[in-house]
Amino acid sequence: MNMESNAKRKLAAVLVLIPFVIAGGVAYRYLYKPYVEKREQARQEAQKAKALAEEKKVQQQTGSDTGGKYQVTMRADSFSGYCILRSEEMRKQLKSSGISLAIDDDKADYLDRLKALQEGKADMAVFTVDSFLAAGAKLGEFPASIIAVIDETRGADAIVAYKSALPSVDDLNKPEAGFILTPNSPSEFLARIVVSDFNLPKLSEKWFAPADGAAEVYAAFKKAPKSQPKAYVLWEPFVSKALADPEAHVLLDSSKLKGYIVDVLVARREFLVDHPDQARSVVESYLRAAYYYNLNGMARLVVDDAKAAGENLSDQDAQRLIKGVQWKNTLENYAHFRLLGQQESGGLEDLEEIITKVSHVLVNTGAFPSDAVKVQPNALFYDKIMKELQASGFHPSRKLGIVESGSTLPEEIRSEAQLPELSDSDWAAIVPVGQMRISPIAFLRGTDELSIQSKRDLDELAVRLKSMPMYYMYVVGHARAEGDAQANQALAENRAKSVADYLVGGLSISKNRIRTVAAKPSSQSGDEQSVTFQLGQRPY
């Protein structure tokens, strides 16, 4: 009896222990083991990065085949805007500083590019501001900081469509419309600007179809029915090829934008701390090389650089590309790094402003959540190098305090030409581009007095208008239909004028760009917004 009782007690104890054993096994399998493996992986990656750094140091100390005392590694891709970094003049300038530059082409894999910086496999890299933000949001950190602004795309990218299918951006406002584009490229970001800044509430959440490069997008454009409401995002020379079709036109191109598609040079943060002189030498060499090619002609460099990447560009193609890329000079870098006064800067936005508005577009279009970038914009760029250059009186034509022989080209900040004032007939001929996206503008009931929130919304609109400096804008006032029609029409006109006055007088938008009109009342409830904003341009 006792033996039977003991057996039952042992069985009961085993049954009680089984859930704990199972729970322990589950915890080990799904919690402790992954934690240990992840920690071990991180340790191995750190050791590998350290070993690579040591190996590189030894190579630098014992090697002699490159002609440089130090080797700096950089990640980039074959985009022609980076041709100066790969140029012979850049190599010469670096060699005189005892540095050789090794550039690895990662085929525009921006996340891998940022990981290479994180793991110490690269010292520097180039990014567009949007790709830098998107990669950092995915990685969860920014292991590098912006140290120079290389160039800005001003016309090399465009959104092309058939006129019969999409006469304007507004015609994208339907579920069947969309974009064909190259993901993770300036083309995708150009489309995101449209989706973010224009009023397209009916556009599908899946608003683009991917393609592998501009050649594939162009092929889709050629094959598509001309009645299909699709927009094709291309870059040169494929933009010009598409526009050779008389039935095609540009919905929007990067020449109409400012401070959006900006290429920057970044450096690993540890590299900036451990090798500040090398980082500065790279920046100095780049500015000198950029000066040299701006003085002696960029076309041959662009053609040769493309040929080295396996792409044949004609001289005409090269000239189109050069027209669409604005390589930044020393003074413009000072402006972008907030080292010049407002008037001296010529309207150029600083990096903090650029990062903020680019982040707004990415968040607004679902590229990443609003809390994905957990650092302030000013933590993403490093101004010490530019400050040192400015304090030393650096000029790219000088080296070791001696002005080099030959012609010199004075550097200046290239400012945007103001749009001219239009006559009534000119305004009547304005071609619609699209309606701006903005929260409803509210007024005190029955008046043309702006609310505090509406002023804030107009402040944000002004930033976007300054980033689209080549467009005119109709400010359209709306009022309710019920009641005295004449009084309502006058109220709509006054509301439009009140908004225009705030944009011009309070926010420095050129009065030449704005025309106020009143819409005729069309319903008993009034328009969803009391004021709407229609962008337009002069006919080509």
C-alpha positions as CSV (number, residue, x, y, z in Angstrom):
1,M,0.0,0.0,0.0
2,N,2.8,2.3,0.9
3,M,4.6,1.4,-2.3
4,E,1.5,2.3,-4.3
5,S,1.1,5.5,-2.4
6,N,4.7,6.5,-3.1
7,A,4.4,5.7,-6.7
8,K,1.3,7.9,-7.0
9,R,3.1,10.8,-5.2
10,K,6.1,10.4,-7.6
11,L,3.8,10.4,-10.6
12,A,2.0,13.5,-9.3
13,A,5.3,15.3,-8.8
14,V,6.4,14.4,-12.3
15,L,3.1,15.7,-13.7
16,V,3.6,18.9,-11.8
17,L,7.1,19.3,-13.1
18,I,6.3,18.6,-16.7
19,P,4.8,22.0,-17.5
20,F,7.8,23.7,-15.8
21,V,10.2,21.6,-17.9
22,I,8.2,22.4,-21.1
23,A,8.1,26.1,-20.2
24,G,11.8,26.1,-19.5
25,G,12.5,24.5,-22.8
26,V,10.3,27.0,-24.7
27,A,11.9,29.9,-22.9
28,Y,15.4,28.5,-23.8
29,R,14.4,27.9,-27.4
30,Y,12.6,31.2,-28.1
31,L,14.1,33.6,-25.6
32,Y,17.4,32.7,-24.1
33,K,19.0,30.9,-27.1
34,P,18.2,33.8,-29.6
35,Y,19.5,36.3,-27.1
36,V,22.8,34.4,-26.7
37,E,23.1,33.8,-30.5
38,K,22.4,37.5,-31.2
39,R,24.9,38.6,-28.6
40,E,27.5,36.2,-30.0
41,Q,26.8,37.4,-33.6
42,A,27.3,41.0,-32.5
43,R,30.5,40.0,-30.8
44,Q,31.8,38.3,-33.9
45,E,30.8,41.2,-36.1
46,A,32.7,43.6,-33.8
47,Q,35.7,41.4,-33.8
48,K,35.5,41.1,-37.6
49,A,35.2,44.9,-38.0
50,K,38.2,45.4,-35.6
51,A,40.2,42.8,-37.6
52,L,39.4,44.6,-40.9
53,A,40.4,47.9,-39.4
54,E,43.7,46.4,-38.2
55,E,44.3,44.7,-41.5
56,K,43.7,48.0,-43.3
57,K,46.0,49.8,-40.9
58,V,48.8,47.3,-41.6
59,Q,48.2,47.6,-45.4
60,Q,48.4,51.4,-45.2
61,Q,51.6,51.2,-43.1
62,T,53.3,48.6,-45.3
63,G,51.9,49.1,-48.8
64,S,53.4,51.3,-51.5
65,D,51.5,50.5,-54.7
66,T,48.8,53.2,-54.5
67,G,51.1,56.2,-54.0
68,G,49.3,57.2,-50.8
69,K,50.2,56.9,-47.2
70,Y,46.6,56.4,-46.2
71,Q,43.8,54.6,-48.0
72,V,40.2,55.8,-47.6
73,T,37.4,53.5,-48.6
74,M,34.1,54.8,-50.0
75,R,30.8,53.3,-51.0
76,A,29.0,54.7,-54.0
77,D,27.3,53.7,-57.3
78,S,27.8,54.7,-61.0
79,F,25.5,57.8,-61.0
80,S,27.2,60.4,-63.1
81,G,26.7,63.0,-60.4
82,Y,29.5,61.3,-58.5
83,C,32.0,61.4,-61.5
84,I,34.1,64.0,-59.7
85,L,34.9,61.6,-56.9
86,R,36.1,59.1,-59.5
87,S,38.0,61.7,-61.5
88,E,41.7,61.9,-62.3
89,E,41.9,65.4,-60.7
90,M,40.4,64.1,-57.5
91,R,43.0,61.4,-57.5
92,K,45.8,63.9,-58.0
93,Q,44.6,66.2,-55.2
94,L,44.4,63.3,-52.8
95,K,47.8,61.9,-53.8
96,S,49.4,65.2,-52.9
97,S,47.9,64.8,-49.4
98,G,49.2,61.2,-49.1
99,I,45.8,59.6,-49.6
100,S,44.4,57.0,-52.0
101,L,40.7,56.6,-52.4
102,A,39.2,53.2,-53.0
103,I,35.5,53.4,-54.2
104,D,33.4,50.3,-54.1
105,D,30.3,50.3,-56.4
106,D,27.4,48.7,-54.4
107,K,24.8,49.1,-57.2
108,A,22.8,51.6,-55.1
109,D,22.1,49.2,-52.2
110,Y,21.7,52.0,-49.6
111,L,21.0,49.8,-46.6
112,D,24.1,47.7,-47.3
113,R,26.0,51.0,-47.8
114,L,25.0,52.2,-44.4
115,K,25.8,48.8,-42.8
116,A,29.3,48.9,-44.4
117,L,29.8,52.2,-42.5
118,Q,28.4,50.7,-39.3
119,E,30.7,47.7,-39.5
120,G,33.8,49.6,-40.4
121,K,34.0,48.2,-43.9
122,A,33.9,51.7,-45.4
123,D,35.1,55.1,-44.1
124,M,32.8,57.3,-46.3
125,A,29.8,57.0,-48.6
126,V,27.5,59.0,-50.8
127,F,23.7,59.2,-50.4
128,T,20.8,61.2,-51.4
129,V,19.4,62.8,-48.3
130,D,16.2,60.7,-48.6
131,S,18.1,57.4,-49.0
132,F,20.3,58.3,-46.0
133,L,17.2,58.9,-43.9
134,A,15.4,55.8,-45.1
135,A,18.4,53.5,-44.6
136,G,19.0,54.9,-41.1
137,A,15.4,54.4,-40.2
138,K,15.6,50.7,-41.3
139,L,19.0,50.2,-39.6
140,G,17.8,51.8,-36.4
141,E,20.8,54.1,-36.2
142,F,23.0,56.6,-38.2
143,P,26.6,55.5,-37.9
144,A,27.7,58.3,-40.2
145,S,27.3,62.0,-40.5
146,I,27.0,64.4,-43.5
147,I,30.3,66.3,-44.1
148,A,29.7,67.8,-47.6
149,V,27.0,68.5,-50.1
150,I,28.0,67.1,-53.5
151,D,25.2,68.0,-55.9
152,E,21.6,68.6,-56.4
153,T,19.4,67.1,-59.2
154,R,17.7,70.0,-61.1
155,G,16.2,68.5,-64.2
156,A,17.8,65.1,-64.7
157,D,14.7,63.3,-63.4
158,A,11.1,63.7,-64.7
159,I,7.7,62.2,-64.4
160,V,6.4,61.6,-68.0
161,A,2.9,60.6,-69.1
162,Y,0.7,60.6,-72.2
163,K,-1.3,63.8,-72.5
164,S,-4.5,62.0,-73.3
165,A,-4.3,59.8,-70.1
166,L,-2.9,62.3,-67.6
167,P,-3.2,66.0,-68.6
168,S,-2.0,67.1,-65.2
169,V,-1.0,65.8,-61.7
170,D,-4.7,66.2,-60.6
171,D,-5.6,63.4,-63.0
172,L,-3.7,61.0,-60.9
173,N,-6.5,61.3,-58.4
174,K,-8.2,58.0,-59.1
175,P,-7.7,54.4,-58.0
176,E,-6.6,53.1,-61.3
177,A,-3.8,55.6,-61.7
178,G,-0.2,55.2,-60.5
179,F,3.5,55.3,-61.2
180,I,6.0,53.1,-62.9
181,L,9.4,53.7,-61.3
182,T,12.7,52.4,-60.0
183,P,12.5,51.6,-56.3
184,N,15.1,53.1,-53.9
185,S,16.2,55.7,-56.3
186,P,15.7,59.5,-56.8
187,S,12.9,58.5,-59.2
188,E,10.9,57.0,-56.3
189,F,11.5,60.0,-54.2
190,L,10.4,62.4,-57.0
191,A,7.1,60.4,-57.1
192,R,6.8,60.5,-53.3
193,I,7.0,64.4,-53.5
194,V,4.0,64.4,-55.8
195,V,2.1,61.9,-53.6
196,S,3.0,63.9,-50.4
197,D,2.5,67.5,-51.7
198,F,-0.5,67.2,-54.1
199,N,-4.1,66.6,-53.2
200,L,-4.6,63.0,-54.4
201,P,-7.0,61.3,-51.9
202,K,-8.3,58.7,-54.4
203,L,-4.9,57.4,-55.5
204,S,-4.5,53.8,-54.5
205,E,-2.4,52.9,-51.5
206,K,-0.4,50.7,-53.8
207,W,0.5,53.7,-56.0
208,F,3.6,52.4,-57.9
209,A,4.8,49.4,-59.8
210,P,8.5,48.6,-59.6
211,A,10.9,48.5,-62.6
212,D,14.6,47.7,-62.8
213,G,16.1,51.0,-63.9
214,A,15.1,53.8,-66.3
215,A,15.6,51.6,-69.4
216,E,12.9,49.3,-68.1
217,V,10.6,52.1,-67.2
218,Y,11.0,53.6,-70.7
219,A,10.2,50.2,-72.2
220,A,7.0,50.1,-70.2
221,F,6.2,53.6,-71.4
222,K,6.6,52.6,-75.0
223,K,4.4,49.5,-74.7
224,A,1.6,51.0,-72.6
225,P,-1.7,52.0,-74.1
226,K,-1.8,55.8,-74.4
227,S,-5.1,55.9,-72.6
228,Q,-3.7,54.2,-69.5
229,P,-3.5,56.6,-66.5
230,K,0.1,55.8,-65.6
231,A,3.0,58.1,-64.9
232,Y,6.6,57.0,-65.8
233,V,9.5,58.3,-63.7
234,L,12.7,58.5,-65.7
235,W,16.1,60.1,-65.8
236,E,18.2,61.3,-68.7
237,P,18.8,60.3,-71.4
238,F,15.5,58.4,-71.2
239,V,13.4,61.5,-70.4
240,S,14.4,63.0,-73.7
241,K,13.7,59.7,-75.5
242,A,10.2,59.6,-74.1
243,L,9.5,63.2,-74.9
244,A,10.4,62.6,-78.5
245,D,6.8,61.2,-78.7
246,P,4.6,64.2,-79.5
247,E,1.8,62.7,-77.4
248,A,4.0,62.6,-74.2
249,H,4.6,65.5,-71.8
250,V,6.2,66.2,-68.4
251,L,3.9,66.2,-65.4
252,L,6.7,67.4,-63.1
253,D,10.4,67.3,-63.2
254,S,13.3,68.0,-60.8
255,S,14.1,71.4,-62.5
256,K,10.9,72.7,-60.8
257,L,12.1,71.6,-57.4
258,K,14.7,72.9,-55.0
259,G,16.4,71.2,-52.0
260,Y,14.7,67.9,-52.4
261,I,17.0,65.5,-54.4
262,V,20.3,66.4,-52.8
263,D,23.5,64.2,-52.8
264,V,25.7,64.3,-49.8
265,L,29.1,62.8,-48.7
266,V,28.9,61.1,-45.3
267,A,31.7,59.8,-43.1
268,R,31.7,57.1,-40.4
269,R,31.6,58.9,-37.0
270,E,34.5,57.0,-35.6
271,F,36.5,57.9,-38.7
272,L,35.8,61.6,-38.1
273,V,37.1,61.2,-34.5
274,D,40.1,59.1,-35.3
275,H,41.2,60.6,-38.7
276,P,39.9,64.2,-38.9
277,D,42.8,65.3,-41.1
278,Q,42.0,62.6,-43.7
279,A,38.4,63.5,-43.7
280,R,39.2,67.2,-44.2
281,S,41.7,66.3,-47.0
282,V,39.0,64.3,-48.9
283,V,36.6,67.3,-48.7
284,E,39.2,69.8,-49.7
285,S,40.3,67.6,-52.7
286,Y,36.7,67.2,-53.8
287,L,36.1,71.0,-53.7
288,R,39.3,71.6,-55.7
289,A,38.4,68.9,-58.3
290,A,34.9,70.3,-58.6
291,Y,36.3,73.7,-59.2
292,Y,38.7,72.4,-61.8
293,Y,36.0,70.6,-63.8
294,N,33.6,73.6,-63.6
295,L,36.5,75.7,-65.0
296,N,37.7,73.3,-67.7
297,G,34.5,71.6,-68.7
298,M,32.4,68.7,-67.3
299,A,31.3,67.0,-70.5
300,R,34.4,65.0,-71.2
301,L,34.5,63.8,-67.6
302,V,30.8,62.7,-67.7
303,V,31.3,60.8,-71.0
304,D,34.5,59.1,-69.8
305,D,33.0,58.2,-66.4
306,A,29.9,56.7,-68.0
307,K,32.1,54.7,-70.4
308,A,34.1,53.3,-67.5
309,A,30.8,52.1,-66.0
310,G,29.8,50.3,-69.2
311,E,27.4,53.0,-70.5
312,N,27.9,54.9,-73.7
313,L,26.8,58.5,-73.6
314,S,26.8,60.8,-76.6
315,D,28.0,64.4,-76.2
316,Q,24.4,65.5,-76.4
317,D,23.3,63.1,-73.7
318,A,26.2,64.4,-71.5
319,Q,25.1,68.0,-72.0
320,R,21.5,67.2,-71.0
321,L,22.8,65.4,-67.9
322,I,25.1,68.3,-67.0
323,K,22.2,70.7,-67.4
324,G,20.2,68.6,-64.9
325,V,22.8,68.3,-62.2
326,Q,24.1,71.2,-60.1
327,W,27.5,70.4,-58.6
328,K,27.9,72.3,-55.3
329,N,30.8,74.6,-54.8
330,T,32.6,75.8,-51.6
331,L,30.4,78.8,-50.9
332,E,27.2,76.8,-51.5
333,N,28.5,74.2,-49.0
334,Y,29.0,77.0,-46.5
335,A,25.4,78.1,-47.0
336,H,24.1,74.6,-46.6
337,F,26.1,74.2,-43.4
338,R,24.6,77.5,-42.0
339,L,28.0,79.3,-42.1
340,L,26.7,82.3,-44.1
341,G,24.1,84.9,-43.2
342,Q,20.6,84.8,-44.6
343,Q,21.3,87.3,-47.3
344,E,24.7,85.8,-48.3
345,S,23.1,82.4,-48.6
346,G,21.0,83.5,-51.6
347,G,17.9,81.5,-50.5
348,L,19.7,78.2,-50.2
349,E,18.2,76.0,-47.5
350,D,20.5,74.7,-44.8
351,L,20.8,71.0,-44.2
352,E,18.5,71.0,-41.2
353,E,15.7,72.5,-43.3
354,I,16.4,70.0,-46.1
355,I,16.5,67.0,-43.8
356,T,13.2,68.1,-42.1
357,K,11.2,68.6,-45.3
358,V,12.6,65.4,-46.9
359,S,11.7,63.4,-43.8
360,H,8.2,65.0,-44.0
361,V,7.8,63.6,-47.5
362,L,9.0,60.1,-46.5
363,V,6.7,59.9,-43.4
364,N,3.8,61.4,-45.3
365,T,4.0,58.7,-48.0
366,G,4.5,55.8,-45.6
367,A,8.3,55.1,-46.3
368,F,8.7,54.9,-42.5
369,P,6.8,55.9,-39.4
370,S,7.2,59.4,-37.9
371,D,9.2,58.1,-34.9
372,A,11.6,55.9,-37.0
373,V,14.3,58.6,-37.1
374,K,15.1,59.1,-33.4
375,V,17.6,61.9,-33.7
376,Q,17.3,65.6,-34.4
377,P,18.2,66.8,-37.9
378,N,21.3,68.7,-36.6
379,A,22.7,65.4,-35.3
380,L,22.9,64.1,-38.9
381,F,25.5,66.6,-40.2
382,Y,29.0,67.6,-39.0
383,D,30.0,71.2,-39.7
384,K,33.5,71.3,-38.2
385,I,35.3,70.6,-41.5
386,M,33.4,73.4,-43.3
387,K,34.0,75.7,-40.4
388,E,37.7,75.0,-40.5
389,L,37.9,75.6,-44.2
390,Q,36.0,78.9,-43.9
391,A,38.2,80.1,-41.0
392,S,41.4,79.3,-42.9
393,G,40.2,81.3,-45.9
394,F,40.1,78.2,-48.1
395,H,39.6,78.7,-51.8
396,P,39.8,75.8,-54.3
397,S,42.1,77.6,-56.6
398,R,44.7,77.9,-53.8
399,K,47.0,75.3,-52.4
400,L,49.6,75.8,-49.7
401,G,48.8,79.6,-49.9
402,I,49.8,79.9,-53.5
403,V,47.4,80.8,-56.3
404,E,47.8,78.2,-59.0
405,S,48.6,79.4,-62.5
406,G,45.9,79.7,-65.2
407,S,42.5,81.1,-65.3
408,T,40.4,81.4,-62.2
409,L,36.6,81.1,-61.9
410,P,35.1,83.2,-59.0
411,E,32.8,81.0,-56.9
412,E,29.3,82.3,-56.2
413,I,26.0,81.1,-54.8
414,R,23.6,80.3,-57.7
415,S,20.3,81.7,-56.7
416,E,16.9,81.1,-58.2
417,A,15.6,83.6,-60.8
418,Q,12.4,85.2,-59.7
419,L,9.3,84.4,-61.7
420,P,8.3,87.5,-63.7
421,E,5.0,89.3,-63.2
422,L,2.3,88.1,-65.5
423,S,-0.4,90.0,-67.4
424,D,-4.1,89.0,-67.2
425,S,-3.8,87.2,-70.5
426,D,-0.6,85.4,-69.3
427,W,-2.5,84.2,-66.2
428,A,-5.4,83.0,-68.4
429,A,-2.9,80.9,-70.3
430,I,-1.4,79.2,-67.2
431,V,-1.3,75.4,-67.6
432,P,-2.6,73.6,-64.5
433,V,-0.1,71.3,-62.7
434,G,-2.0,70.2,-59.6
435,Q,-3.8,71.1,-56.4
436,M,-1.6,71.4,-53.3
437,R,-2.3,69.2,-50.4
438,I,-3.0,71.1,-47.2
439,S,-5.3,70.9,-44.2
440,P,-8.5,72.9,-44.6
441,I,-7.9,76.6,-44.1
442,A,-10.3,77.8,-41.3
443,F,-11.5,81.3,-40.8
444,L,-13.4,82.9,-37.9
445,R,-17.1,82.3,-38.8
446,G,-18.4,84.5,-41.5
447,T,-15.1,86.5,-41.7
448,D,-11.8,86.5,-43.7
449,E,-9.7,86.4,-40.5
450,L,-7.3,83.4,-40.4
451,S,-7.3,81.1,-37.4
452,I,-4.0,80.4,-35.5
453,Q,-4.0,76.8,-36.8
454,S,-4.5,78.0,-40.4
455,K,-1.5,80.3,-40.1
456,R,0.6,77.3,-39.0
457,D,-0.7,75.3,-42.0
458,L,0.2,78.2,-44.3
459,D,3.7,78.4,-42.7
460,E,4.2,74.7,-43.8
461,L,2.8,75.4,-47.2
462,A,5.2,78.3,-47.7
463,V,8.2,75.9,-47.1
464,R,6.9,73.7,-50.0
465,L,6.2,76.7,-52.2
466,K,9.8,77.8,-51.7
467,S,10.9,74.3,-52.7
468,M,8.8,74.6,-56.0
469,P,10.1,78.0,-57.1
470,M,9.2,77.7,-60.8
471,Y,5.4,77.4,-60.3
472,Y,2.7,80.1,-60.2
473,M,-0.3,79.6,-57.9
474,Y,-3.9,80.4,-57.9
475,V,-5.4,80.9,-54.4
476,V,-9.0,80.1,-54.8
477,G,-11.5,81.3,-52.2
478,H,-14.7,79.4,-51.4
479,A,-17.9,80.4,-49.5
480,R,-21.2,78.8,-48.7
481,A,-23.9,78.9,-51.3
482,E,-26.9,79.7,-49.0
483,G,-27.7,83.3,-48.3
484,D,-26.8,86.5,-50.2
485,A,-24.9,85.3,-53.3
486,Q,-23.1,88.6,-53.8
487,A,-22.0,88.8,-50.2
488,N,-20.8,85.2,-50.3
489,Q,-18.8,85.9,-53.5
490,A,-17.2,88.9,-51.8
491,L,-16.3,86.8,-48.7
492,A,-14.7,84.2,-50.9
493,E,-12.6,86.9,-52.7
494,N,-11.6,88.4,-49.3
495,R,-10.6,85.0,-47.9
496,A,-8.4,84.3,-50.9
497,K,-6.8,87.8,-50.6
498,S,-6.3,87.3,-46.8
499,V,-4.4,84.1,-47.5
500,A,-2.3,85.6,-50.3
501,D,-1.4,88.6,-48.1
502,Y,-0.2,86.3,-45.4
503,L,1.9,84.3,-47.8
504,V,3.4,87.4,-49.4
505,G,3.8,89.7,-46.5
506,G,4.4,87.3,-43.6
507,L,6.2,84.4,-45.4
508,S,8.1,86.1,-48.2
509,I,6.4,84.3,-51.1
510,S,6.9,86.5,-54.2
511,K,3.7,88.4,-55.1
512,N,4.4,87.7,-58.8
513,R,3.6,84.0,-58.2
514,I,0.2,84.4,-56.7
515,R,-3.2,85.2,-58.2
516,T,-6.4,85.3,-56.1
517,V,-9.8,84.2,-57.5
518,A,-13.2,83.3,-56.0
519,A,-14.9,80.1,-56.9
520,K,-18.6,80.1,-57.6
521,P,-20.7,78.5,-54.8
522,S,-21.7,75.0,-55.9
523,S,-23.5,73.5,-52.9
524,Q,-25.4,74.3,-49.8
525,S,-22.7,73.0,-47.5
526,G,-19.7,74.8,-49.0
527,D,-16.4,73.4,-50.1
528,E,-14.4,71.0,-47.9
529,Q,-11.7,73.7,-47.8
530,S,-12.4,77.4,-47.6
531,V,-9.4,78.0,-49.7
532,T,-7.6,75.8,-52.3
533,F,-4.2,76.1,-54.0
534,Q,-3.8,75.3,-57.6
535,L,-0.2,75.3,-59.0
536,G,0.4,76.1,-62.6
537,Q,3.1,76.9,-65.1
538,R,3.5,78.9,-68.3
539,P,3.1,76.8,-71.5
540,Y,6.3,75.3,-72.8
